[in-house]
Amino acid sequence: MSEADAAGRLAEPGLDLGATPAPRGAGYRVLARKYRPAAFEDLIGQEAMVRTLSNAFEAGRIPQAWILTGVRGVGKTTTARILARGLNYELPDGSIHAPTIHMPVQGVHCAAIMESRHIDVLEMDAASHNGVDDIRQINDAVRYAPVSARYKVYILDEVHMLSNQAFNALLKTLEEPPPHAKFIFATTEIREVPITVLSRCQRFDLRRVESDRLVSHLEGILAKEKVAAEPEALALIARAAEGSVRDSLSLLDQAISHAAGSVRADDVRAMLGLADHSRIVELFDALMRGDITHALGELRDQYDSGADPLVVLTELAAFTHFVTRVKIVPAVAEDRALAEIERKRGRDFAAGLSMRVLSRTWQMLLKGIAEVKEAARPVAAAEMVLVRIAYAADLPSPDDVIRSLGDAPQRPAAVPGRSPLPNPPPPAGEGRVGEGREGARTSARQALATSVAPPMSDPVSRSAETPAAAQLPPFARFSDLIAFVGAQRDLQLKTMLERDVRLVRFEDGKLEIALEPSASRALIGDLGRRLAALTGRRWMVVVSAEAGEPTVRTQLDARREEFKRGIQAHPAVQRVLARFPGAEIVAVRRPEPEPAPQVAAVDDDEPPPEIPIDDGGSAFGAHGRPDDVDDDL
C-alpha cells in the first residue's frame, strides 16, 4: 500500500496524503514520493527482513535498536518510518494494544509518522547533525515518556556521518535506553559504523531489487498513471536503476516527460545516452568472427550517432557477461528485463563460443574500459581495444594447439653447435584480410604446427635414428653437461640444473641428485626426458637421500662473495671506503693486460708508423671485459 493508496482509505479530514485532486498551481509530487510504500506489504524484494520483523513482533521480542543498510534507493528511510508506524500502530476504537506489522487501515499516528511530523518520532539527519551536542540533546530527551504514541522513536539517517565523539556519547543510551525508547539507524556505509554500535543493534541488509521485479513494479505504477510504455523501455530503465527503486521511479518520471506520451525504448535510450542493444549484439558478433573492418565501422557509426565509446565498451562487457552466464545457467536467458534479440542471440553465442574465449574477451574489455577512461581520444582507444579483441579471436584455443601437435612434422634432433630454435611463424595478420574465423584459425594452426616441437618419442629409438647425436663425446663432469645444455640454448633446463639440483654423483647417462626445498617434485621425470631429447641418450635420474653438494648457483655466489671480501680487505680499498663514508663496492673487474705493441718492419729511411692506443673505450662507453668476475655485484 503506497502513500497514494493509503490516502484513499483515510476517513478523517486533514489527513489527506494526496489522493484528492490538488488545486491548480500546487506543486507536482514526483512518482518516487507519490508511490512510496506505507506498509510492510508494499516493500518489494525485502521478504527476509519482513519475515524476521513479523516473527519478532508476534513473539514480543522487540529489540531497542535496528540498523538498516543497503545501496541508495532501496527503502532504508521508508522502512524506518514503516517500522516506527508499526511500533505505534493504534486504531481510534482502541482495539490494537501492541506493536504489529499488519496495518490494513490508517491508524491514529500513521499519517503524521509517514510525513515525518510526529512529535514522538524524531528524524535526524546525521550528516548535518553529527556532533556531540546533537547526541547530548537526544540523551537528555530520551528520559521523558512519549506524548501521545506508544514509543518514542529516534530515526538517524546516514548515521555513519557521526563523529567518533558522537558515537561514544551515544553508546550508553543505546545499550540501556528507557523502555519507551527505540532507535532506528540507516546508512549506506556500514563499514564506517563502529563495531561498538553494531553490536548493540539488530542489522538488516536491504537487498537490491531484481530487474524483473522492478519492471513489474513500474508496470503497476504506469497502469495507475494511465501511461503506456514499451516493455523494452521499462527493461532499459530497470537495468539503468541497478536495483534501486527510487532511481527507477525517477528515471520513469523523466521518461514520461521526455516522451510526452507513450514511453518508447528509443526515447529512453536517447535520454540515457545508451547504445542500441541490437547494434551491441552485432558488434559482438563481428568481434567473435574476427571481422575487424565491420567492427570498426559499427563502432564509428554508433559514435557518429551520439553513443559514448565508454558506454559502448561497457555494454559490450555486460553482454559478454550475459553470454557467459547463459552458457553456465541457460535459465538466465529467460529474464524479462532483457530484449528479445539479447535472449535469442545470447543462447546462440553461448552454444558456439568456448569459456576460454568469453573469459579472454571479458578480461580484454575490462582492461580496455580503464584505458578509454584515461585516454585523451576515447574513440581511438576504443578502436584499439576492438582491434585487440578481433585479432585475439583468430588465435586457436589450447585444445586446438594440442590437437595440431599430433599432425606436426617430426623435427630432427639437435646437433651440438647448432641452435635447435624453430623457424619463426609468418607475421601476425598476414593473409587474413577478408577471411572468416575458420580460415584465420586454420592458418594459425599451420603456423603453430611448424613452430612447436612435436611429441617426444622413445629416447632409445631416437638415438638410433639420429647418428649425429649418438656421436656426442661422453660427459666427464656435471659442469660439462650444463655447458652443453647452455650451448643448445635450453635456458630453462640450464636454470633448473644450476638452481634446483644438488649433485650427489655424476656419470655419463646417470644423475644422482638431491632437490632444493623450493624445487618441484615433477622435476625428476622432466629432467630425464629433456636430457634424453637433447643428447639422444637415455638418462637415469635418481633422487638420493644424501644432502649432496650445494647447487652450482650457490657455489658461484659463494665464490663471488669470497672474491669481493678479499678485494674489500685490500688496504687501498679500505682507504677509499674510509674516505667516502657510506660508499659500497658495486662491481669488481679484473684489470685487462696491456696488449703488446706490434712492431712492423720498416725501412730505415721511413719514420715508424704511429701505433694507435686502444684504451678500452668508445664513443658509447667503455668496452666490457671478457673476464669480468660479476657484472651484477
Backbone torsions as a table, in degrees:
resi	resn	phi	psi	omega
1	MET	NA	112.1	178.8
2	SER	-81.1	177.4	179.0
3	GLU	-65.6	-35.8	179.0
4	ALA	-65.3	-39.8	177.5
5	ASP	-70.6	-40.0	-178.6
6	ALA	-65.6	-31.5	-178.4
7	ALA	-65.3	-31.7	179.8
8	GLY	-70.6	-14.7	-177.5
9	ARG	-97.3	-0.8	-177.0
10	LEU	-75.0	135.9	178.1
11	ALA	-101.5	-23.1	-175.2
12	GLU	-90.9	137.3	174.6
13	PRO	-70.3	151.0	179.2
14	GLY	91.7	-7.3	179.3
15	LEU	-111.4	24.9	-178.3
16	ASP	-70.4	131.6	179.6
17	LEU	-103.1	11.7	175.6
18	GLY	119.0	5.6	-179.0
19	ALA	-73.6	-34.6	178.8
20	THR	-72.1	151.4	-178.0
21	PRO	-60.6	133.8	179.6
22	ALA	-77.6	146.1	178.2
23	PRO	-65.1	157.6	-179.2
24	ARG	-61.1	131.2	-179.6
25	GLY	95.2	-7.6	178.6
26	ALA	-70.1	155.4	-178.4
27	GLY	-69.0	143.4	-179.9
28	TYR	-78.9	136.2	177.5
29	ARG	-95.7	122.2	-178.2
30	VAL	-67.7	160.9	-176.5
31	LEU	-63.1	-32.5	-178.6
32	ALA	-64.3	-28.9	177.3
33	ARG	-93.2	-34.6	-176.9
34	LYS	-67.2	-35.7	-177.0
35	TYR	-112.3	34.5	175.5
36	ARG	-72.0	134.4	-179.0
37	PRO	-59.7	144.6	178.5
38	ALA	-119.8	-2.5	179.5
39	ALA	-146.0	165.1	-179.0
40	PHE	-63.8	-29.7	-179.8
41	GLU	-66.8	-22.0	-177.7
42	ASP	-84.2	-13.5	179.6
43	LEU	-73.0	126.6	-178.8
44	ILE	-105.7	136.8	176.8
45	GLY	81.7	6.0	-177.4
46	GLN	-122.7	44.2	-175.5
47	GLU	-65.8	-34.7	-178.4
48	ALA	-64.3	-44.0	179.0
49	MET	-65.8	-41.8	-179.3
50	VAL	-63.7	-39.9	179.6
51	ARG	-65.7	-40.8	179.4
52	THR	-64.3	-45.4	180.0
53	LEU	-66.1	-36.9	179.5
54	SER	-63.6	-44.5	179.2
55	ASN	-66.3	-38.3	180.0
56	ALA	-66.3	-40.5	-179.7
57	PHE	-68.6	-40.1	-179.2
58	GLU	-68.6	-33.6	-179.7
59	ALA	-87.6	-4.8	-178.5
60	GLY	72.9	19.3	179.9
61	ARG	-99.1	70.5	-176.3
62	ILE	-98.6	118.7	-179.4
63	PRO	-75.6	175.7	-179.7
64	GLN	-88.2	-14.5	-176.1
65	ALA	-153.7	144.1	172.6
66	TRP	-126.6	153.3	172.2
67	ILE	-131.7	126.7	-177.1
68	LEU	-110.1	129.5	-179.2
69	THR	-134.3	155.5	-179.7
70	GLY	160.7	175.4	179.7
71	VAL	-71.5	173.2	-177.4
72	ARG	-66.5	143.6	171.5
73	GLY	79.6	12.1	178.9
74	VAL	-94.8	-2.4	173.2
75	GLY	105.7	32.9	-178.8
76	LYS	-69.3	-51.7	-179.4
77	THR	-66.7	-39.7	178.2
78	THR	-63.1	-40.7	177.8
79	THR	-64.9	-37.2	177.6
80	ALA	-62.9	-40.8	178.7
81	ARG	-68.8	-40.0	177.6
82	ILE	-64.3	-38.3	177.8
83	LEU	-64.8	-41.4	175.8
84	ALA	-64.8	-35.7	176.8
85	ARG	-65.5	-41.4	178.3
86	GLY	-66.4	-34.7	177.7
87	LEU	-65.8	-33.2	-175.0
88	ASN	-112.4	23.1	-175.6
89	TYR	-71.2	124.4	178.0
90	GLU	-142.8	146.7	174.9
91	LEU	-105.7	156.5	-178.5
92	PRO	-60.6	-28.2	-179.2
93	ASP	-81.9	-3.0	178.1
94	GLY	74.4	21.9	-177.0
95	SER	-80.0	-17.1	180.0
96	ILE	-105.7	123.7	-176.7
97	HIS	-121.1	3.2	-176.4
98	ALA	-145.3	161.0	177.6
99	PRO	-61.1	147.3	-179.0
100	THR	-154.5	155.4	175.7
101	ILE	-102.8	-4.1	178.5
102	HIS	-93.8	105.8	-176.1
103	MET	-129.3	78.0	-175.6
104	PRO	-68.6	-28.5	-179.4
105	VAL	-129.1	166.2	178.7
106	GLN	-69.2	135.1	177.1
107	GLY	-94.6	-170.3	-176.6
108	VAL	-66.2	-40.8	-174.0
109	HIS	-103.4	0.3	-169.7
110	CYS	-64.3	-47.2	-175.4
111	ALA	-63.3	-44.1	-178.6
112	ALA	-67.0	-36.4	179.5
113	ILE	-67.9	-45.1	-177.6
114	MET	-68.9	-23.8	176.9
115	GLU	-93.6	5.3	176.8
116	SER	59.1	46.0	178.1
117	ARG	-135.5	18.7	179.0
118	HIS	-83.0	141.5	-174.7
119	ILE	-72.0	-24.2	-177.8
120	ASP	-101.7	-4.2	176.2
121	VAL	-115.6	103.0	-172.1
122	LEU	-103.1	120.5	176.2
123	GLU	-101.5	132.2	179.9
124	MET	-131.1	131.9	176.3
125	ASP	-85.7	107.2	-176.8
126	ALA	-69.5	-15.6	178.1
127	ALA	-70.2	-32.4	179.4
128	SER	-105.3	-11.7	176.2
129	HIS	-125.9	75.3	-172.6
130	ASN	-114.8	15.9	-176.3
131	GLY	-100.9	175.7	179.9
132	VAL	-67.9	-34.4	-179.3
133	ASP	-63.5	-36.4	178.4
134	ASP	-66.9	-40.3	177.8
135	ILE	-70.4	-31.8	178.2
136	ARG	-64.5	-36.9	176.7
137	GLN	-63.6	-38.6	176.9
138	ILE	-65.5	-42.7	-179.9
139	ASN	-63.3	-34.3	-180.0
140	ASP	-76.0	-34.6	-175.5
141	ALA	-86.9	-18.8	-174.9
142	VAL	-70.4	-18.0	-178.2
143	ARG	-73.3	-21.9	-176.7
144	TYR	-87.1	144.2	-177.6
145	ALA	-69.6	157.1	177.8
146	PRO	-65.2	155.9	-175.9
147	VAL	-77.6	-51.4	-175.2
148	SER	-131.2	-22.6	-175.8
149	ALA	-89.1	175.8	179.5
150	ARG	-76.1	-40.1	-178.8
151	TYR	-128.0	150.8	168.5
152	LYS	-95.2	118.1	-172.4
153	VAL	-113.8	130.2	176.7
154	TYR	-111.1	119.2	178.5
155	ILE	-107.8	115.6	179.5
156	LEU	-110.3	107.1	179.5
157	ASP	-86.9	145.3	-176.6
158	GLU	52.2	52.7	-173.6
159	VAL	-66.2	-20.5	-179.6
160	HIS	-66.9	-12.1	179.6
161	MET	-81.7	-6.9	177.1
162	LEU	-64.1	146.4	176.9
163	SER	-74.6	165.6	179.9
164	ASN	-62.3	-38.4	178.6
165	GLN	-65.6	-36.9	178.9
166	ALA	-67.5	-41.0	176.5
167	PHE	-60.3	-44.6	-179.4
168	ASN	-64.3	-35.9	179.0
169	ALA	-69.6	-22.7	-178.3
170	LEU	-88.6	-14.5	-170.4
171	LEU	-61.3	-47.9	-175.3
172	LYS	-63.7	-45.1	178.9
173	THR	-66.6	-35.7	-179.2
174	LEU	-68.8	-33.4	-178.4
175	GLU	-78.8	-37.6	-177.6
176	GLU	-132.0	68.4	178.9
177	PRO	-78.9	166.6	173.5
178	PRO	-64.3	157.5	-177.4
179	PRO	-60.4	-23.7	-176.0
180	HIS	-92.2	5.4	-175.1
181	ALA	-113.9	138.0	175.6
182	LYS	-133.1	146.8	-179.8
183	PHE	-120.2	135.8	175.9
184	ILE	-129.9	119.6	-179.5
185	PHE	-108.8	147.0	176.0
186	ALA	-133.4	137.2	-177.9
187	THR	-156.9	151.0	171.7
188	THR	-100.4	-10.5	-178.5
189	GLU	-122.5	78.6	-176.0
190	ILE	-66.9	-26.1	-178.4
191	ARG	-70.1	-19.4	-179.3
192	GLU	-89.8	-2.0	177.0
193	VAL	-86.9	129.6	-178.5
194	PRO	-59.0	148.2	-179.8
195	ILE	-65.2	-26.3	177.9
196	THR	-66.2	-29.3	176.1
197	VAL	-80.2	-41.9	-179.6
198	LEU	-61.9	-36.0	-178.3
199	SER	-68.6	-15.6	-179.6
200	ARG	-99.6	3.6	-175.8
201	CYS	-126.6	156.5	167.1
202	GLN	-89.3	126.3	-173.9
203	ARG	-100.2	136.0	175.4
204	PHE	-128.0	123.7	177.4
205	ASP	-97.2	110.1	179.6
206	LEU	-78.6	126.9	-173.3
207	ARG	-85.0	156.6	168.5
208	ARG	-65.5	148.2	-179.6
209	VAL	-89.8	133.6	-179.0
210	GLU	-64.7	155.7	-175.2
211	SER	-63.2	-40.5	-179.1
212	ASP	-67.0	-34.5	175.7
213	ARG	-66.6	-38.7	178.3
214	LEU	-65.7	-39.8	178.3
215	VAL	-61.6	-44.2	178.0
216	SER	-62.9	-40.0	179.1
217	HIS	-64.4	-42.2	179.6
218	LEU	-68.0	-35.7	177.7
219	GLU	-63.3	-38.8	178.0
220	GLY	-66.0	-38.5	179.2
221	ILE	-69.2	-39.9	179.1
222	LEU	-65.8	-33.4	176.6
223	ALA	-64.1	-39.1	177.2
224	LYS	-70.8	-33.3	179.5
225	GLU	-83.9	-7.2	179.9
226	LYS	59.1	48.7	178.0
227	VAL	-123.5	132.8	178.9
228	ALA	-88.4	150.4	-178.9
229	ALA	-153.6	146.4	174.8
230	GLU	-77.0	142.0	178.7
231	PRO	-58.8	-36.3	179.7
232	GLU	-66.3	-33.5	177.6
233	ALA	-65.2	-42.0	178.1
234	LEU	-66.9	-34.7	177.4
235	ALA	-65.2	-38.7	176.9
236	LEU	-64.2	-41.2	179.1
237	ILE	-65.5	-43.3	-179.9
238	ALA	-64.3	-37.9	179.2
239	ARG	-69.4	-40.0	179.2
240	ALA	-68.2	-27.1	-180.0
241	ALA	-71.7	-21.9	177.8
242	GLU	56.0	44.0	175.2
243	GLY	86.0	2.7	-179.3
244	SER	-97.3	122.4	-179.7
245	VAL	-68.7	-42.1	-179.7
246	ARG	-63.9	-41.3	178.3
247	ASP	-63.5	-40.0	180.0
248	SER	-65.1	-39.3	178.9
249	LEU	-70.0	-36.4	177.0
250	SER	-65.6	-42.3	177.7
251	LEU	-66.2	-37.9	177.5
252	LEU	-64.6	-41.3	176.8
253	ASP	-60.0	-42.6	179.2
254	GLN	-67.8	-38.8	-179.8
255	ALA	-66.1	-36.8	177.7
256	ILE	-63.9	-42.0	178.7
257	SER	-69.2	-36.2	-178.5
258	HIS	-69.2	-38.9	-177.1
259	ALA	-81.6	-25.2	-177.6
260	ALA	54.8	43.1	-178.7
261	GLY	156.7	-130.2	179.2
262	SER	-70.3	136.8	-179.7
263	VAL	-84.7	115.2	-178.1
264	ARG	-108.5	155.7	-177.3
265	ALA	-65.6	-38.3	179.8
266	ASP	-63.6	-39.2	178.4
267	ASP	-66.1	-41.2	178.9
268	VAL	-65.5	-40.9	179.6
269	ARG	-64.3	-40.9	176.9
270	ALA	-67.5	-37.1	179.9
271	MET	-66.5	-39.8	-177.8
272	LEU	-86.9	-9.6	-177.9
273	GLY	72.2	30.0	-178.1
274	LEU	-92.1	157.4	174.5
275	ALA	-85.8	153.5	178.1
276	ASP	-65.1	127.9	-176.2
277	HIS	-67.4	-30.3	176.2
278	SER	-64.7	-35.8	178.5
279	ARG	-74.8	-30.3	174.3
280	ILE	-64.2	-40.7	178.5
281	VAL	-64.7	-40.6	178.4
282	GLU	-65.5	-38.5	177.6
283	LEU	-65.0	-40.6	177.7
284	PHE	-64.0	-39.9	179.5
285	ASP	-64.5	-41.2	179.2
286	ALA	-64.5	-38.9	179.1
287	LEU	-66.2	-41.8	-179.0
288	MET	-70.0	-25.5	175.4
289	ARG	-83.9	-8.1	-177.7
290	GLY	76.2	17.5	180.0
291	ASP	-87.3	84.4	-174.1
292	ILE	-70.2	-31.6	179.7
293	THR	-62.3	-47.0	178.5
294	HIS	-66.5	-37.9	-178.8
295	ALA	-65.1	-45.2	179.3
296	LEU	-66.3	-37.8	176.8
297	GLY	-65.1	-38.6	178.4
298	GLU	-65.8	-42.5	178.3
299	LEU	-63.5	-42.1	-179.5
300	ARG	-65.7	-37.5	177.6
301	ASP	-64.6	-42.6	178.3
302	GLN	-65.9	-37.6	178.6
303	TYR	-65.4	-41.2	177.9
304	ASP	-67.2	-26.2	178.5
305	SER	-81.4	-2.7	177.0
306	GLY	108.3	2.0	-179.5
307	ALA	-76.6	139.9	177.6
308	ASP	-78.9	130.1	178.9
309	PRO	-57.0	-35.4	177.9
310	LEU	-64.9	-39.7	178.6
311	VAL	-66.8	-37.5	179.4
312	VAL	-62.1	-46.4	179.4
313	LEU	-66.2	-37.5	178.8
314	THR	-64.1	-43.4	176.9
315	GLU	-65.9	-35.7	177.5
316	LEU	-65.1	-40.5	176.3
317	ALA	-65.9	-38.4	178.1
318	ALA	-64.1	-38.8	178.3
319	PHE	-69.7	-36.3	175.5
320	THR	-61.4	-43.1	177.3
321	HIS	-63.0	-39.5	179.0
322	PHE	-64.0	-44.2	179.3
323	VAL	-62.7	-39.2	178.3
324	THR	-63.1	-42.4	178.6
325	ARG	-65.4	-38.8	178.5
326	VAL	-64.8	-36.2	178.8
327	LYS	-64.4	-35.0	-179.3
328	ILE	-84.5	-47.8	-178.9
329	VAL	-124.2	96.9	-176.7
330	PRO	-60.0	-24.4	-178.5
331	ALA	-67.1	-14.0	178.8
332	VAL	-62.8	-28.2	-178.0
333	ALA	-69.7	-5.1	179.8
334	GLU	-92.3	8.2	-178.0
335	ASP	-65.7	128.0	-179.5
336	ARG	-70.1	-21.9	-178.6
337	ALA	-74.7	-4.9	-178.9
338	LEU	-101.1	149.0	177.0
339	ALA	-71.4	159.0	-177.7
340	GLU	-63.3	-38.6	-179.6
341	ILE	-66.4	-33.5	177.3
342	GLU	-67.7	-42.1	-179.2
343	ARG	-66.1	-43.7	-176.9
344	LYS	-70.6	-51.3	-178.6
345	ARG	-69.4	-29.7	177.8
346	GLY	-62.0	-40.4	176.2
347	ARG	-63.8	-40.6	-179.8
348	ASP	-64.8	-44.2	179.4
349	PHE	-65.9	-40.0	-179.7
350	ALA	-62.6	-33.5	179.2
351	ALA	-77.9	-27.6	-174.8
352	GLY	-99.3	-18.1	-177.0
353	LEU	-105.2	144.8	178.4
354	SER	-84.5	163.5	179.5
355	MET	-66.5	-30.7	179.0
356	ARG	-65.8	-41.6	179.7
357	VAL	-65.4	-43.3	179.7
358	LEU	-65.1	-42.3	179.2
359	SER	-64.9	-41.5	178.8
360	ARG	-64.3	-41.7	178.5
361	THR	-63.7	-40.7	178.8
362	TRP	-62.2	-45.5	-179.2
363	GLN	-64.0	-40.4	179.8
364	MET	-68.5	-37.2	176.5
365	LEU	-68.2	-38.8	-179.9
366	LEU	-62.9	-42.7	176.5
367	LYS	-69.8	-36.6	-179.8
368	GLY	-67.6	-34.4	178.2
369	ILE	-62.6	-41.4	176.7
370	ALA	-64.5	-36.8	178.6
371	GLU	-66.8	-41.2	-179.4
372	VAL	-65.3	-35.2	178.6
373	LYS	-62.6	-34.9	-176.1
374	GLU	-94.6	-8.8	-173.3
375	ALA	-78.0	147.1	175.6
376	ALA	-71.7	-31.8	176.3
377	ARG	-119.8	94.0	-174.8
378	PRO	-60.4	-36.9	-177.2
379	VAL	-67.7	-37.0	177.6
380	ALA	-66.5	-41.5	177.9
381	ALA	-64.2	-38.4	178.5
382	ALA	-65.9	-38.4	177.8
383	GLU	-63.7	-39.8	178.0
384	MET	-65.3	-34.8	176.6
385	VAL	-63.9	-43.0	178.8
386	LEU	-66.0	-35.4	177.3
387	VAL	-61.8	-44.4	179.6
388	ARG	-62.0	-43.7	-177.8
389	ILE	-66.9	-42.0	-178.1
390	ALA	-65.6	-41.8	179.5
391	TYR	-74.5	-27.4	173.9
392	ALA	-69.3	-27.3	178.0
393	ALA	-66.3	-23.2	178.0
394	ASP	-74.8	-21.0	-175.2
395	LEU	-71.1	142.4	177.9
396	PRO	-73.0	155.5	175.8
397	SER	-76.2	162.9	176.9
398	PRO	-56.4	-32.5	177.3
399	ASP	-64.4	-40.8	178.0
400	ASP	-64.7	-37.9	179.2
401	VAL	-64.3	-43.1	-179.1
402	ILE	-64.5	-41.0	178.7
403	ARG	-66.9	-33.0	-179.6
404	SER	-71.5	-21.4	179.9
405	LEU	-65.6	-31.9	-179.7
406	GLY	-68.1	-24.6	179.5
407	ASP	-97.7	3.0	-176.2
408	ALA	-74.8	143.7	177.5
409	PRO	-67.7	147.8	-179.3
410	GLN	-68.5	138.2	-179.2
411	ARG	-102.8	137.9	178.9
412	PRO	-64.4	153.4	-177.5
413	ALA	-67.6	159.0	-179.2
414	ALA	-69.8	141.4	178.4
415	VAL	-110.5	135.4	-179.6
416	PRO	-55.1	135.4	179.0
417	GLY	86.1	-3.9	179.4
418	ARG	-118.1	135.1	-176.5
419	SER	-70.4	129.6	178.9
420	PRO	-85.8	13.4	-176.3
421	LEU	-68.1	141.8	-178.9
422	PRO	-74.9	165.7	175.4
423	ASN	-67.0	142.7	-179.1
424	PRO	-68.4	144.9	177.7
425	PRO	-71.1	163.4	178.0
426	PRO	-63.4	156.8	-178.5
427	PRO	-57.5	144.5	-177.8
428	ALA	-64.9	133.8	176.7
429	GLY	87.9	-8.3	-177.6
430	GLU	-72.3	131.1	178.0
431	GLY	77.3	15.5	-177.0
432	ARG	-110.0	0.3	-178.5
433	VAL	-68.1	126.4	178.1
434	GLY	83.1	-4.1	179.7
435	GLU	-86.2	155.7	172.7
436	GLY	-83.7	-173.6	-177.6
437	ARG	-69.7	-33.0	-178.3
438	GLU	-67.5	-43.5	179.4
439	GLY	-65.8	-40.4	179.1
440	ALA	-66.6	-38.0	179.6
441	ARG	-68.1	-34.4	177.5
442	THR	-64.8	-43.0	178.1
443	SER	-64.5	-36.6	177.8
444	ALA	-66.4	-36.9	177.4
445	ARG	-64.2	-41.8	179.9
446	GLN	-63.8	-38.7	178.5
447	ALA	-65.2	-40.3	-179.8
448	LEU	-69.6	-33.5	-178.8
449	ALA	-64.7	-29.4	179.4
450	THR	-87.5	-14.6	-174.4
451	SER	-109.4	-16.0	-177.2
452	VAL	-98.6	139.5	-179.0
453	ALA	-65.5	141.6	-179.8
454	PRO	-74.1	166.8	177.5
455	PRO	-59.0	142.1	-174.6
456	MET	-77.6	136.4	178.1
457	SER	-94.5	-176.7	-178.9
458	ASP	-63.8	130.5	-178.4
459	PRO	-60.5	-32.2	-177.4
460	VAL	-68.0	-49.8	179.4
461	SER	-65.8	-32.8	-179.8
462	ARG	-67.9	-38.4	179.2
463	SER	-65.6	-31.1	178.7
464	ALA	-72.9	-29.2	-178.0
465	GLU	-86.2	-13.3	-176.2
466	THR	-119.8	86.6	-178.6
467	PRO	-65.8	-25.6	179.9
468	ALA	-65.5	-40.9	179.0
469	ALA	-71.6	-31.1	-179.4
470	ALA	-69.5	-19.2	-178.5
471	GLN	-86.8	6.6	177.7
472	LEU	-64.2	137.9	175.7
473	PRO	-68.3	154.6	178.5
474	PRO	-65.4	149.7	178.7
475	PHE	-88.3	121.4	-178.7
476	ALA	-83.5	-32.1	-176.2
477	ARG	-133.1	161.5	177.5
478	PHE	-64.2	-34.8	179.3
479	SER	-66.1	-32.0	177.4
480	ASP	-65.4	-38.9	177.9
481	LEU	-64.5	-42.0	179.2
482	ILE	-64.6	-40.8	178.1
483	ALA	-62.7	-39.0	178.8
484	PHE	-65.4	-42.6	178.8
485	VAL	-62.4	-40.7	177.2
486	GLY	-65.7	-35.6	178.5
487	ALA	-66.0	-29.9	177.6
488	GLN	-82.6	1.5	175.8
489	ARG	64.6	26.6	172.4
490	ASP	-91.1	78.3	-172.5
491	LEU	-67.4	-31.1	179.3
492	GLN	-66.7	-44.0	178.3
493	LEU	-67.1	-38.6	178.3
494	LYS	-63.4	-40.1	178.1
495	THR	-64.5	-40.0	178.9
496	MET	-64.1	-41.8	-179.9
497	LEU	-66.4	-34.8	-177.9
498	GLU	-82.9	-34.1	-170.9
499	ARG	-99.8	-36.5	-170.2
500	ASP	-105.6	-7.1	-171.8
501	VAL	-113.2	129.0	170.9
502	ARG	-108.0	115.8	-173.2
503	LEU	-73.7	132.8	172.6
504	VAL	-105.9	-54.9	176.4
505	ARG	-144.2	149.6	-178.9
506	PHE	-135.0	131.6	169.5
507	GLU	-138.5	159.1	178.3
508	ASP	-66.1	113.5	-177.8
509	GLY	95.1	-1.2	-179.2
510	LYS	-142.9	132.4	177.5
511	LEU	-126.2	123.5	172.4
512	GLU	-112.7	113.9	-168.5
513	ILE	-134.6	167.5	166.8
514	ALA	-123.7	149.6	-175.2
515	LEU	-101.1	148.7	172.1
516	GLU	-68.0	152.5	179.7
517	PRO	-59.9	-29.1	-178.6
518	SER	-83.5	-6.9	-176.7
519	ALA	-78.1	150.9	178.2
520	SER	-77.6	146.3	179.4
521	ARG	-71.2	-20.8	178.5
522	ALA	-76.9	0.0	-178.2
523	LEU	-67.7	-29.0	-175.1
524	ILE	-63.0	-55.0	179.6
525	GLY	-65.6	-33.4	179.4
526	ASP	-66.7	-38.4	179.4
527	LEU	-62.5	-46.9	-178.7
528	GLY	-61.2	-44.6	-178.7
529	ARG	-66.7	-43.4	-175.9
530	ARG	-72.5	-35.5	176.4
531	LEU	-67.6	-38.1	178.2
532	ALA	-66.0	-39.6	179.5
533	ALA	-69.0	-30.4	-175.9
534	LEU	-83.1	-37.5	-175.3
535	THR	-101.4	-15.3	-177.2
536	GLY	77.0	15.8	178.6
537	ARG	-124.8	159.1	175.2
538	ARG	-81.3	130.8	179.2
539	TRP	-118.3	133.0	176.9
540	MET	-104.5	120.1	-179.2
541	VAL	-113.0	120.1	-175.4
542	VAL	-121.6	135.9	175.0
543	VAL	-90.4	123.3	-177.3
544	SER	-98.3	154.5	175.7
545	ALA	-79.4	-14.4	178.9
546	GLU	-73.8	157.9	-177.8
547	ALA	-70.7	-36.6	-179.6
548	GLY	78.8	176.3	178.7
549	GLU	-74.7	161.8	171.7
550	PRO	-62.9	157.6	179.7
551	THR	-63.2	160.0	-179.8
552	VAL	-60.1	-39.9	179.4
553	ARG	-67.1	-38.6	177.6
554	THR	-64.0	-42.0	177.9
555	GLN	-63.3	-41.7	179.6
556	LEU	-65.0	-40.9	177.7
557	ASP	-64.0	-38.0	179.4
558	ALA	-65.4	-41.2	178.3
559	ARG	-64.9	-38.5	178.7
560	ARG	-64.5	-42.7	179.9
561	GLU	-66.1	-39.2	179.0
562	GLU	-64.6	-42.9	178.2
563	PHE	-64.3	-38.3	179.7
564	LYS	-67.1	-39.2	178.2
565	ARG	-65.8	-37.3	177.4
566	GLY	-63.6	-40.6	177.7
567	ILE	-66.9	-39.1	-178.6
568	GLN	-66.5	-26.9	179.1
569	ALA	-81.7	-5.2	179.4
570	HIS	-65.2	138.3	-177.3
571	PRO	-58.8	-38.5	-179.8
572	ALA	-64.9	-40.7	178.3
573	VAL	-67.4	-37.5	178.1
574	GLN	-61.5	-40.0	179.1
575	ARG	-66.7	-37.2	178.0
576	VAL	-66.2	-43.0	-180.0
577	LEU	-66.5	-35.1	177.3
578	ALA	-70.4	-32.0	-179.0
579	ARG	-73.5	-31.5	-179.9
580	PHE	-119.5	89.9	-179.8
581	PRO	-61.6	139.6	-179.9
582	GLY	88.5	-7.7	178.5
583	ALA	-73.5	154.9	179.3
584	GLU	-142.9	159.7	-179.5
585	ILE	-82.9	120.2	-178.0
586	VAL	-94.7	-44.1	-177.9
587	ALA	-146.3	149.0	178.8
588	VAL	-124.9	123.9	178.7
589	ARG	-127.2	143.1	176.0
590	ARG	-76.8	143.0	178.8
591	PRO	-68.9	139.0	179.8
592	GLU	-85.5	128.6	-179.2
593	PRO	-65.6	146.2	179.3
594	GLU	-68.7	130.3	178.6
595	PRO	-70.1	140.3	179.7
596	ALA	-68.0	131.2	-179.2
597	PRO	-67.2	138.9	178.8
598	GLN	-85.7	122.7	-178.3
599	VAL	-99.3	116.7	-179.1
600	ALA	-94.6	148.3	177.7
601	ALA	-73.0	122.9	-177.6
602	VAL	-123.6	162.3	177.5
603	ASP	-78.2	146.1	-177.9
604	ASP	-63.4	-26.9	-177.2
605	ASP	-83.5	-14.1	-178.0
606	GLU	-102.8	142.0	176.6
607	PRO	-70.9	148.9	-179.8
608	PRO	-64.3	141.3	178.7
609	PRO	-70.2	152.1	178.7
610	GLU	-73.3	137.6	-179.8
611	ILE	-99.5	117.9	-180.0
612	PRO	-67.4	142.9	-179.5
613	ILE	-104.6	121.4	177.9
614	ASP	-96.3	111.1	-178.8
615	ASP	-91.3	12.9	178.1
616	GLY	80.6	9.3	-179.1
617	GLY	-116.9	170.0	177.7
618	SER	-150.2	179.8	179.7
619	ALA	-67.4	-16.7	-178.1
620	PHE	-110.5	16.4	177.3
621	GLY	116.7	175.9	-176.8
622	ALA	-71.9	144.8	175.1
623	HIS	-71.5	148.9	175.4
624	GLY	-75.6	151.5	178.0
625	ARG	-93.5	138.5	-178.0
626	PRO	-69.8	-20.6	-176.2
627	ASP	-110.6	35.7	175.2
628	ASP	-61.0	139.8	179.9
629	VAL	-75.2	-48.0	-177.4
630	ASP	-160.8	114.7	177.9
631	ASP	-81.3	-12.2	-176.8
632	ASP	-89.8	-12.6	-177.3
633	LEU	-74.7	NA	NA
